[in-house]
Amino acid sequence: MPNLTKRAKIAISTVFLVVGLFLLPGMQPQYKVYSLVGLITLSYVLSAWSIFLDVSGLEFVTLFVLPVVLTASFGLFIFEFDPSPLLRALLSVTFGLVYYTILLAENIFNVSAERNIPLLRAANTVGYLTTLFVSFAVFSLLFSLGIDGYLFTIATFATGFFLLAQAFWQIKLEETDIRSLLRDSLVAALLLAEFAWILTFWPLPPAKLGLALAAMIYVLLGIIQHLIKEDLTNRSVGEYLFVALAVFLLLSATTSWGG
């Protein structure tokens, strides 16, 4: 078997998962849950295989949070709502594009952990944006499942912890202090979960709630990122708080409180 480049491995992994995602509803009912779990597990295995070189320690978690959560989000949506073949195809293609982009960025982070490369700034931007996209997708999905508010809050805390931890790790990579990473991630995830619990009392559709939590992720990432870099200013805090206020006003103005 010829040696494959990382880009080729990423492309192969993407195709495998896109096909698996599209075919998921066609599985026998008694095997659907196993197929979904298998697909999510496969996303981790294929992601690790695609960029395995020099991956070690904490990277086995931080590098693969986004691809796994992305796969789980799209897989659960298709599993739960069984969309039409056309919509399923569109979702699968969208998943493939985002998954491929995420792995390219994660590969840059993996290489940059050992040495500085020019593409790191671009990867940081991609990582930031895809974290927001995945956050919107997973929180919208979780809320659409109609689970109990407390269970949703716990799920938000757990998912948010990993999403925030991988984003904070991207800031300093190998120079990251694990204790500080855990502390920052726990505090931010707790704030996110408290906000999610408050939102469960609002008559919000899943997409709006997902947007609100993604905005909260944006604010938390932005402020704590500046704290980690030790360049937080009153102006930057004001800018992030303005975003939070704008989202709150938008939700308030577009929410119907009638019966």
N, C-alpha and C positions, 0 to 999 in steps of 0.2 A: 504493500500500500504506500503510495507516494506521501512524502511529508506535506502536510497541509499548512498553509499560512493561517495566522489567527483570524484574518478577515474571512477566509474560506470556511473555517470552523464556525465562525459566528453566523455566516450565511446558511450553512447546513443546519445548525441548531435552530435558527429562525424558521426555516422551511418545515422542519419536523414539528415544531410546536404550533405553527399556523395550521398545518394539516390536522394535527391532533385536536386542536381547538374547534375547527370546522366540523370534524367528524364526531365530536363528543355526543351530540344528541342522538346519533344513530346507534349508540351502544344499547345492548339489552338493558331493560330497567334494573335488573338485579345487579348489573355490573357498572352502572353509571357512577355511583359514588366511588368505587374502586378506580374507575377510569379517571375521574377528576383528581383524586389523590395522587394517582400515578403520573398524571400530566404535570401537576405542581411539583412533584418530586423530580420528574424528568427535567423540568426547567432549571432546577438547581444543578443537577448533574451535567446537563449540556452547557450551562453557563460556566461552570467550573472547568469543564473540558475545553471550552473555547479559549479561555485566557489563563490556563493553569500555570504557565511558566512563572516561577518565583512567587506564587501565592503562598502565604504562610500566616500562622497565628490568627489575629483578629480579622485579617482580610477574608478569611473563609466565611465570615459573617457579613462584614460591611460591604464587600464587593457584590454580594448576590441578593441583598434585601430587595432592591428595586425590581430585578427580573422575576423573582419569586412572587412578590406581592402583586406585580402586574399580571402575571399568569393566573394567580388565584382570583383576582378581581374579574378578569374577562371570563375565566372558566366558570366561576360561580354564577355570573350573570347569564351565560348561555345555558348552564345547567338548570338554573332556577326558572328562567322565563322562556326558554326554548323559542328564540326568535325565528322568523322566516328565513329560508335559505339565503335570500338576498341580503337581509340585514346581518345574518351570521357571517356571510362572506365579507361584508364591509367591516364588521367588527374584527374579523380575523386578520384582514389586511392592515387595519389600523394597529392592532396588537403587534403584528410583525414589524411594521415600521418603527414603532416606539421601542420594541424589544431590541431590535438591531441597533438602534441609536444608543440605547442604554449600554449595551455590551461594548460598543466602540468607546464610549466614555469610560466605562469601568476598566477597560484595557489600558487606557491612558493613565488612570489613577494607579493601576497596578505597576506600570512601568515607572511612573513618576515617584512612587514610593522608594525606588532605588536610586533614581537620578532625575534631575530636572530636565524636562523636555518642553519645547515651545508650545505644544498644544494643550498644556495644562489649563491655561486660562479658559480656552474654549470648552474643555471638558468640565470645568467648574460651572460654567454657564449652563451646559446641557444637563449636568447633574442637578442643578437647582431647578430648572424648568421641569425636568422629568419627575423630580420628587413632588412638585406641586401637582402635576398631571396624575400621577399614581395616587396621591393623597385624595384628590377629587374623585377618582374612579372608585377607590376602595371604600371611602366613607359614604359615598352615594349608594353604593351597592349594599353595604351593611345596613343602612337605614331603610332601604327599599325592602329588605327581608322581613320587616315588621317585627323584629325581635323586641323584647322588653327593654325599657329605657336604661335600667341598671346594667343589663347585659351589654347593651350597645355602648354604654360608657366604659365598661371594662374592656370591650373589644377595641374601642378607640384608644384607650391608654396603651394597650399591648402593641397594637399596630403602630401607633404614633411613636412609641419608644424606639422601635427599630428603624422607622423612617427618619426620625430625627437623629438617631445615633449615626447612621451611615452618612447623613448629610454633614454632621459636625466632624466626622472623621475625615471627610474630603478636604477640610480646610488645612489641616497640617499633616495629614497622611501618617507617615512613620514617626513623626515627631509628636503625635497625639499622646497625651497622658491619659491612660485608661481610666483612672479614678475620676479625673475631671470630666471625661467623656460620659461616664456613667452618671455622674452627678447632674451634669447639664441636661442629659437626655431624660433622666427621671423627672427633674423639675419641669422641663418643657412639656413632657408627656402628661404630667399631672395637670398642668394648666390647660392643656388641650382637652383632656378628659372632662374637666370641670366645665369648660365651655360647651362641650358636646352634651353634657347632662342638662345644662340650661336650655340648649336648643331643642331638646326633646319635648319641652313644654310649648314650643311654638308650632303652629300648624303649617310646617314647611314641607314642601315636596322634597324627595330625595336629592334632586339636582341642586336645589338651593342650599340644602343643609351641607351637601358635599362641597359646594362653593365656599360657604362660610368657614368650614373647617380647613379647607385648603388655604383660605386667606389667613386664618389663624396660624397655620404652619408657616406661611410666608413671613408673618410678623415675628414669630418666635425665632425662625431661622435667621432673619435679618438682624435682630437685636443681639442674639447670642453669638452670631458670627462676628459682629463687631467687638463684642466683649472678649472673645477668644483672641482676636487680632489686636486687642488693646487699642482700638481707635474709635470707640463709641463716643459720639458727640450728642449734645442736646438737639442739634438739627436733625441728625439721623433718627433719633428716638421720636422726634416730632413727626417725621415723614412716615414712619411705620405706624404710629398711633393714628395719623390721618387716614391711612388705609383702613385700619380697624374701624374707625368711626364711619368712614364712607360705606363699608360693608354693612355695618349695623343700620345705618340710615336707609340703605337700599333694601335690606331685608324688612325693615319696619314699614317702609312705604309700599312694598309689594306683597305684604302678607295680609291675607283676608282673615280677620278674627271673628267673622260671623259664624253662626252655627251651620 
